[in-house]
């Protein structure tokens, strides 16, 4: 069995930057070989939540937006931040409504905790599948200029498989939802 104890030793931590969403921390460390070094960590103040909505015709909804950090326009599943203290499933329902205008009669976990870039961040994410959908009006936040696209789940899965969808949470969610639906149809 491997030794699972922490081989890093933190000598000193300092906060380099903080805003309402993230904190950037720099640690003086001794690495596993015992040599001094620096380790930069981006700490997320919210948990990430993604939702794959699927209707009775096996269609899903994607949200399109310009991603400032990447400098590209991206198609993604509805997703957002879940503050500590908010229930993950309640957050999934809120994000689905805000971004697409959809209300889910049934929402279930799709996949448990994921780590989204664990070499430099502490970001954790959860995925949900939403069914029994009712369409209403979207309520995006002021920082979101969104396009909403209803399309066959199979087409969204193809986009996740061939690289047209690059957001990690979206790729994982779409592929997992398709696998679960395929497994359910074989029974």
LOFI-520056 format. One line per 2 residues: number of its first residue (from 1); their letters; for each residue x, y, z of N, C-alpha, C. Coordinates in Angstrom, 3 decimals, always signed. Layout:
% LOFI-520056
NUM = A = X:Y:Z:X:Y:Z:X:Y:Z  ...
//
This chain:
% LOFI-520056
1 = XX = +0.828:-1.186:+0.000:+0.000:+0.000:+0.000:+0.872:+1.249:+0.000  +0.494:+2.235:-0.800:+1.277:+3.471:-0.796:+1.058:+4.259:+0.493
3 = XX = +2.067:+5.043:+0.852:+1.949:+5.942:+2.002:+1.097:+7.129:+1.559  -0.071:+7.294:+2.182:-0.997:+8.351:+1.778:-0.886:+9.595:+2.648
5 = XX = +0.113:+9.686:+3.466:+0.282:+10.873:+4.299:+0.835:+12.030:+3.453  +0.667:+13.237:+3.923:+1.088:+14.435:+3.201:+2.607:+14.555:+3.215
7 = XX = +3.269:+14.486:+2.038:+4.724:+14.611:+1.997:+5.201:+16.066:+1.950  +4.289:+17.026:+1.879:+4.623:+18.447:+1.817:+4.624:+19.034:+3.221
9 = XX = +5.514:+19.996:+3.456:+5.517:+20.714:+4.730:+5.358:+22.196:+4.436  +4.297:+22.795:+4.989:+4.036:+24.220:+4.788:+4.766:+25.010:+5.873
11 = XX = +5.635:+25.928:+5.423:+6.397:+26.750:+6.359:+5.690:+28.075:+6.656  +5.056:+28.631:+5.617:+4.386:+29.923:+5.767:+3.371:+30.076:+4.640
13 = XX = +2.228:+30.696:+4.947:+1.203:+30.991:+3.938:+0.922:+32.482:+3.949  +0.648:+33.023:+2.771:+0.225:+34.420:+2.673:-0.799:+34.548:+1.561
15 = XX = -1.758:+35.433:+1.766:-2.794:+35.692:+0.773:-2.276:+36.780:-0.169  -2.270:+36.472:-1.454:-1.803:+37.438:-2.452:-2.924:+38.271:-3.035
17 = XX = -4.130:+37.686:-3.055:-5.264:+38.368:-3.673:-6.539:+37.694:-3.197  -7.603:+38.498:-3.065:-8.886:+37.936:-2.681:-10.005:+38.794:-3.251
19 = XX = -11.078:+38.114:-3.715:-12.298:+38.800:-4.145:-13.482:+37.957:-3.650  -14.719:+38.291:-4.004:-15.841:+37.500:-3.479:-15.883:+36.040:-3.945
21 = XX = -15.126:+35.668:-4.968:-15.215:+34.318:-5.539:-14.005:+33.450:-5.262  -12.815:+34.078:-5.195:-11.585:+33.296:-5.031:-10.624:+33.987:-4.059
23 = XX = -9.683:+33.182:-3.593:-8.554:+33.716:-2.830:-7.316:+33.019:-3.395  -6.265:+33.784:-3.655:-5.018:+33.221:-4.151:-4.013:+33.233:-3.002
25 = XX = -3.522:+32.041:-2.707:-2.611:+31.862:-1.584:-1.267:+31.367:-2.100  -0.187:+31.882:-1.517:+1.146:+31.394:-1.847:+1.773:+30.829:-0.580
27 = XX = +2.224:+29.593:-0.681:+2.831:+28.917:+0.468:+4.324:+28.704:+0.235  +5.119:+28.990:+1.262:+6.516:+28.554:+1.281:+6.477:+27.124:+1.800
29 = XX = +7.059:+26.211:+1.063:+6.959:+24.796:+1.397:+8.316:+24.101:+1.359  +8.334:+22.941:+1.974:+9.383:+21.963:+1.715:+8.703:+20.891:+0.889
31 = XX = +9.231:+20.603:-0.296:+8.592:+19.628:-1.183:+8.858:+18.207:-0.684  +8.295:+17.194:-1.334:+8.484:+15.815:-0.848:+9.946:+15.380:-0.757
33 = XX = +10.839:+16.025:-1.516:+12.268:+15.694:-1.430:+12.954:+16.483:-0.316  +12.197:+17.368:+0.375:+12.773:+18.156:+1.462:+13.371:+19.477:+1.028
35 = XX = +13.212:+19.819:-0.243:+13.768:+21.076:-0.762:+12.741:+22.206:-0.637  +13.213:+23.443:-0.419:+12.290:+24.577:-0.315:+11.707:+24.942:-1.677
37 = XX = +10.494:+25.470:-1.626:+9.843:+25.904:-2.851:+8.614:+26.739:-2.550  +7.929:+27.127:-3.608:+6.680:+27.877:-3.501:+5.556:+27.041:-4.083
39 = XX = +4.379:+27.139:-3.478:+3.198:+26.487:-4.031:+2.084:+27.512:-4.043  +1.566:+27.800:-5.239:+0.450:+28.719:-5.388:-0.853:+27.946:-5.452
41 = XX = -1.859:+28.414:-4.710:-3.142:+27.735:-4.649:-4.259:+28.752:-4.873  -5.186:+28.423:-5.764:-6.390:+29.219:-5.936:-7.486:+28.517:-5.144
43 = XX = -8.006:+29.212:-4.132:-9.063:+28.656:-3.287:-10.400:+29.227:-3.743  -11.328:+28.359:-4.100:-12.667:+28.793:-4.520:-13.566:+28.916:-3.303
45 = XX = -14.337:+29.991:-3.263:-15.248:+30.216:-2.134:-16.589:+29.522:-2.355  -16.892:+29.141:-3.597:-18.126:+28.419:-3.920:-17.783:+27.049:-4.469
47 = XX = -18.727:+26.136:-4.346:-18.615:+24.834:-4.992:-19.237:+24.962:-6.385  -18.760:+24.219:-7.334:-19.309:+24.248:-8.698:-20.416:+23.202:-8.819
49 = XX = -21.497:+23.599:-9.509:-22.629:+22.699:-9.733:-22.990:+22.767:-11.210  -23.182:+21.606:-11.823:-23.623:+21.521:-13.210:-24.876:+20.671:-13.313
51 = XX = -25.724:+21.010:-14.293:-27.002:+20.311:-14.468:-27.162:+19.913:-15.926  -27.491:+18.645:-16.164:-27.828:+18.177:-17.506:-29.344:+18.011:-17.549
53 = XX = -30.052:+18.964:-18.172:-31.510:+18.826:-18.295:-31.839:+17.933:-19.485  -32.767:+17.002:-19.299:-33.174:+16.117:-20.389:-34.693:+16.019:-20.386
55 = XX = -35.298:+16.315:-21.539:-36.759:+16.268:-21.619:-37.232:+14.898:-22.110  -38.536:+14.758:-22.287:-39.128:+13.474:-22.679:-38.775:+13.053:-24.094
57 = XX = -38.239:+13.986:-24.892:-37.820:+13.668:-26.269:-36.315:+13.467:-26.362  -35.662:+13.294:-25.222:-34.201:+13.138:-25.137:-33.449:+14.312:-25.748
59 = XX = -33.977:+15.509:-25.503:-33.275:+16.743:-25.843:-32.676:+17.320:-24.565  -31.627:+18.090:-24.727:-31.006:+18.790:-23.614:-30.872:+20.259:-23.964
61 = XX = -30.401:+21.042:-23.025:-30.186:+22.472:-23.227:-28.734:+22.787:-22.934  -28.135:+23.586:-23.816:-26.794:+24.118:-23.590:-26.897:+25.630:-23.438
63 = XX = -25.937:+26.179:-22.750:-25.856:+27.614:-22.546:-24.586:+28.103:-23.230  -24.724:+29.097:-24.089:-23.573:+29.660:-24.783:-23.201:+30.997:-24.183
65 = XX = -21.891:+31.192:-24.008:-21.418:+32.478:-23.509:-19.940:+32.646:-23.825  -19.526:+33.906:-23.858:-18.120:+34.230:-24.048:-17.410:+34.040:-22.719
67 = XX = -16.369:+33.229:-22.707:-15.591:+32.981:-21.496:-14.350:+33.872:-21.508  -14.379:+34.852:-20.658:-13.328:+35.870:-20.597:-11.939:+35.258:-20.412
69 = XX = -11.824:+34.299:-19.492:-10.507:+33.722:-19.198:-9.904:+32.986:-20.384  -10.742:+32.375:-21.210:-10.250:+31.620:-22.363:-10.197:+32.463:-23.628
71 = XX = -10.979:+33.555:-23.653:-11.044:+34.396:-24.850:-11.814:+33.723:-25.977  -12.773:+32.850:-25.620:-13.535:+32.113:-26.624:-15.006:+32.014:-26.226
73 = XX = -15.855:+31.796:-27.227:-17.268:+31.551:-26.986:-17.420:+30.053:-26.770  -18.145:+29.671:-25.725:-18.255:+28.260:-25.350:-19.707:+27.848:-25.149
75 = XX = -20.012:+26.598:-25.472:-21.290:+25.964:-25.157:-21.065:+25.054:-23.976  -21.953:+25.143:-22.975:-21.800:+24.397:-21.733:-23.165:+23.965:-21.235
77 = XX = -23.179:+23.021:-20.301:-24.404:+22.717:-19.572:-24.658:+23.879:-18.608  -25.880:+24.049:-18.121:-26.112:+25.065:-17.096:-25.261:+24.750:-15.862
79 = XX = -24.527:+25.746:-15.386:-23.667:+25.530:-14.231:-23.386:+26.843:-13.528  -22.967:+26.735:-12.282:-22.664:+27.935:-11.522:-22.111:+27.605:-10.156
81 = XX = -21.997:+28.648:-9.332:-21.405:+28.529:-8.011:-22.431:+28.316:-6.924  -22.083:+27.454:-5.983:-22.951:+27.126:-4.847:-22.242:+27.540:-3.560
83 = XX = -22.727:+28.616:-2.932:-22.091:+29.060:-1.690:-22.234:+28.009:-0.589  -21.267:+27.996:+0.333:-21.393:+27.143:+1.515:-22.698:+27.512:+2.205
85 = XX = -23.403:+26.526:+2.694:-24.669:+26.775:+3.357:-25.867:+26.566:+2.452  -25.671:+26.641:+1.117:-26.767:+26.349:+0.191:-26.703:+24.867:-0.165
87 = XX = -27.836:+24.211:-0.151:-27.917:+22.809:-0.526:-27.530:+22.662:-2.003  -26.729:+21.664:-2.325:-26.262:+21.465:-3.702:-27.421:+21.273:-4.678
89 = XX = -28.430:+20.494:-4.286:-29.558:+20.251:-5.177:-30.382:+21.527:-5.374  -30.546:+22.316:-4.312:-31.242:+23.603:-4.446:-30.476:+24.521:-5.389
91 = XX = -29.170:+24.506:-5.287:-28.341:+25.316:-6.179:-28.502:+24.858:-7.631  -28.536:+23.560:-7.840:-28.712:+23.034:-9.198:-30.041:+23.517:-9.783
93 = XX = -31.098:+23.468:-8.995:-32.403:+23.972:-9.449:-32.334:+25.469:-9.765  -31.660:+26.236:-8.899:-31.535:+27.683:-9.095:-30.770:+28.004:-10.370
95 = XX = -29.639:+27.342:-10.568:-28.830:+27.602:-11.765:-29.586:+27.221:-13.034  -30.304:+26.103:-13.000:-31.086:+25.671:-14.157:-32.114:+26.738:-14.520
97 = XX = -32.825:+27.247:-13.541:-33.831:+28.280:-13.777:-33.185:+29.576:-14.253  -32.141:+30.020:-13.563:-31.487:+31.282:-13.930:-31.007:+31.267:-15.383
99 = XX = -30.340:+30.187:-15.779:-29.668:+30.174:-17.073:-30.546:+29.740:-18.233  -31.563:+28.899:-17.974:-32.370:+28.372:-19.078:-33.856:+28.681:-18.963
101 = XX = -34.307:+29.061:-17.775:-35.737:+29.233:-17.536:-36.458:+27.931:-17.253  -35.722:+26.834:-17.125:-36.325:+25.521:-16.882:-36.511:+25.256:-15.394
103 = XX = -37.648:+24.661:-15.064:-37.912:+24.158:-13.719:-37.997:+22.639:-13.831  -37.302:+21.957:-12.929:-37.259:+20.492:-12.960:-38.248:+19.921:-11.954
105 = XX = -39.109:+19.024:-12.425:-39.984:+18.284:-11.527:-39.206:+17.242:-10.748  -38.103:+16.785:-11.353:-37.255:+15.772:-10.713:-35.792:+16.119:-10.992
107 = XX = -35.001:+16.154:-9.945:-33.561:+16.397:-10.107:-32.824:+15.410:-9.215  -31.800:+14.776:-9.764:-31.079:+13.723:-9.043:-29.584:+13.884:-9.263
109 = XX = -28.791:+13.405:-8.311:-27.342:+13.436:-8.516:-26.961:+12.602:-9.746  -26.063:+13.134:-10.535:-25.547:+12.444:-11.716:-24.167:+11.868:-11.413
111 = XX = -23.406:+12.609:-10.643:-22.057:+12.184:-10.264:-21.667:+12.943:-9.005  -21.023:+12.267:-8.076:-20.603:+12.886:-6.822:-19.443:+13.835:-7.016
113 = XX = -18.753:+14.123:-5.961:-17.709:+15.148:-5.965:-16.631:+14.905:-7.010  -16.335:+15.966:-7.754:-15.250:+15.980:-8.742:-14.242:+17.054:-8.345
115 = XX = -12.991:+16.851:-8.691:-11.954:+17.867:-8.496:-11.571:+18.383:-9.881  -11.656:+19.703:-10.080:-11.575:+20.242:-11.438:-10.207:+20.739:-11.882
117 = XX = -9.273:+20.872:-11.054:-7.909:+21.223:-11.441:-7.069:+21.126:-10.183  -6.982:+19.922:-9.651:-6.492:+19.745:-8.293:-4.994:+19.963:-8.097
119 = XX = -4.267:+20.307:-9.134:-2.853:+20.626:-8.930:-2.660:+22.082:-8.509  -3.656:+22.954:-8.790:-3.507:+24.367:-8.439:-4.731:+24.981:-7.780
121 = XX = -5.860:+24.248:-7.734:-7.058:+24.796:-7.092:-7.669:+23.764:-6.151  -8.531:+24.269:-5.271:-9.298:+23.377:-4.403:-10.730:+23.247:-4.909
123 = XX = -10.999:+23.630:-6.162:-12.367:+23.641:-6.689:-12.952:+22.229:-6.719  -14.164:+22.127:-6.178:-14.904:+20.876:-6.164:-16.214:+21.099:-6.897
125 = XX = -16.721:+20.046:-7.550:-17.934:+20.176:-8.356:-18.826:+18.957:-8.189  -20.132:+19.179:-8.420:-21.132:+18.116:-8.386:-22.005:+18.250:-9.615
127 = XX = -22.462:+17.123:-10.143:-23.315:+17.100:-11.328:-24.677:+16.503:-11.003  -25.706:+17.063:-11.666:-27.077:+16.611:-11.481:-27.732:+16.405:-12.838
129 = XX = -28.762:+15.571:-12.855:-29.585:+15.379:-14.037:-30.988:+15.875:-13.685  -31.564:+16.649:-14.576:-32.895:+17.227:-14.344:-33.868:+16.650:-15.360
131 = XX = -35.043:+16.214:-14.868:-36.089:+15.636:-15.714:-37.418:+16.316:-15.394  -38.481:+15.944:-16.136:-39.820:+16.507:-15.946:-39.748:+18.035:-15.972
133 = XX = -39.325:+18.550:-17.113:-38.990:+19.971:-17.253:-40.182:+20.817:-17.680  -40.252:+22.018:-17.123:-41.239:+23.021:-17.498:-40.488:+24.282:-17.904
135 = XX = -40.836:+24.823:-19.077:-40.133:+26.006:-19.579:-40.759:+27.280:-19.032  -39.924:+28.181:-18.580:-40.317:+29.514:-18.134:-39.303:+30.509:-18.674
137 = XX = -39.195:+31.648:-18.024:-38.256:+32.692:-18.451:-36.941:+32.556:-17.688  -35.840:+32.680:-18.420:-34.512:+32.660:-17.804:-34.314:+33.939:-16.992
139 = XX = -33.454:+33.843:-15.987:-33.163:+34.972:-15.103:-31.657:+35.105:-14.910  -30.891:+35.360:-16.002:-29.432:+35.395:-15.872:-28.949:+36.533:-14.972
141 = XX = -27.783:+36.323:-14.384:-27.139:+37.355:-13.581:-26.626:+38.453:-14.501  -26.329:+39.616:-13.954:-25.889:+40.742:-14.775:-24.548:+40.493:-15.468
143 = XX = -23.768:+39.548:-14.969:-22.478:+39.229:-15.581:-22.607:+38.191:-16.698  -23.833:+37.736:-16.945:-24.051:+36.679:-17.934:-24.829:+37.202:-19.136
145 = XX = -24.236:+37.056:-20.305:-24.927:+37.312:-21.566:-25.008:+35.949:-22.251  -26.167:+35.300:-22.090:-26.291:+33.892:-22.443:-27.176:+33.668:-23.664
147 = XX = -26.825:+32.634:-24.413:-27.702:+32.075:-25.444:-28.105:+30.692:-24.944  -29.339:+30.311:-25.178:-29.823:+29.001:-24.742:-30.213:+28.205:-25.978
149 = XX = -29.755:+26.938:-26.032:-29.957:+26.094:-27.213:-30.500:+24.742:-26.780  -31.686:+24.413:-27.262:-32.261:+23.073:-27.049:-31.861:+22.222:-28.248
151 = XX = -31.294:+21.059:-27.988:-30.829:+20.189:-29.058:-30.907:+18.738:-28.594  -30.873:+17.785:-29.526:-30.881:+16.377:-29.122:-29.665:+16.065:-28.241
153 = XX = -29.900:+15.293:-27.185:-28.805:+14.905:-26.303:-27.680:+14.254:-27.099  -28.017:+13.450:-28.073:-26.994:+12.775:-28.882:-26.078:+13.780:-29.585
155 = XX = -26.634:+14.895:-30.041:-25.810:+15.929:-30.686:-24.888:+16.600:-29.673  -25.401:+16.897:-28.470:-24.563:+17.493:-27.430:-23.441:+16.536:-27.020
157 = XX = -23.758:+15.244:-26.951:-22.741:+14.241:-26.619:-21.675:+14.189:-27.715  -22.087:+14.271:-28.963:-21.121:+14.306:-30.071:-20.209:+15.523:-29.946
159 = XX = -20.790:+16.668:-29.571:-19.992:+17.883:-29.384:-18.987:+17.715:-28.247  -19.399:+17.041:-27.164:-18.489:+16.787:-26.046:-17.402:+15.799:-26.441
161 = XX = -17.740:+14.864:-27.312:-16.787:+13.832:-27.731:-15.773:+14.335:-28.752  -16.199:+15.282:-29.601:-15.284:+15.721:-30.669:-14.587:+17.051:-30.376
163 = XX = -14.775:+17.608:-29.164:-14.034:+18.805:-28.788:-14.737:+20.130:-29.038  -15.950:+20.103:-29.560:-16.672:+21.367:-29.726:-17.138:+21.903:-28.381
165 = XX = -17.342:+21.030:-27.421:-17.581:+21.430:-26.035:-16.307:+21.089:-25.276  -15.711:+22.116:-24.644:-14.422:+21.932:-23.976:-14.492:+22.061:-22.459
167 = XX = -15.567:+22.610:-21.935:-15.714:+22.772:-20.493:-15.756:+21.396:-19.836  -14.854:+21.155:-18.889:-14.723:+19.828:-18.286:-15.983:+19.320:-17.624
169 = XX = -16.657:+20.177:-16.858:-17.876:+19.756:-16.180:-18.953:+19.383:-17.193  -19.018:+20.117:-18.296:-20.002:+19.819:-19.338:-19.700:+18.493:-20.031
171 = XX = -18.442:+18.271:-20.368:-18.060:+17.025:-21.036:-18.388:+15.828:-20.139  -17.974:+15.907:-18.883:-18.235:+14.797:-17.963:-19.738:+14.581:-17.795
173 = XX = -20.473:+15.661:-17.586:-21.912:+15.551:-17.362:-22.657:+14.965:-18.537  -22.355:+15.436:-19.736:-23.047:+14.933:-20.926:-22.733:+13.464:-21.183
175 = XX = -21.458:+13.095:-21.067:-21.086:+11.699:-21.308:-21.684:+10.777:-20.249  -21.695:+11.222:-19.001:-22.270:+10.413:-17.917:-23.780:+10.253:-18.093
177 = XX = -24.475:+11.357:-18.442:-25.926:+11.292:-18.641:-26.262:+10.338:-19.785  -25.522:+10.420:-20.884:-25.774:+9.537:-22.025:-25.541:+8.084:-21.647
179 = XX = -24.491:+7.823:-20.877:-24.205:+6.441:-20.452:-25.301:+5.908:-19.542  -25.795:+6.732:-18.631:-26.870:+6.297:-17.739:-28.154:+6.024:-18.517
181 = XX = -28.482:+6.889:-19.466:-29.693:+6.685:-20.260:-29.563:+5.429:-21.124  -28.388:+5.200:-21.687:-28.185:+3.993:-22.505:-28.303:+2.741:-21.651
183 = XX = -27.754:+2.786:-20.444:-27.840:+1.635:-19.546:-29.289:+1.376:-19.133  -30.035:+2.448:-18.933:-31.448:+2.319:-18.562:-32.294:+1.760:-19.665
185 = XX = -31.958:+2.048:-20.919:-32.756:+1.553:-22.042:-32.453:+0.096:-22.355  -31.332:-0.425:-21.857:-30.988:-1.822:-22.078:-31.677:-2.750:-21.093
187 = X = -32.198:-2.191:-20.003:-32.819:-3.038:-18.979:-34.218:-3.443:-19.349
//
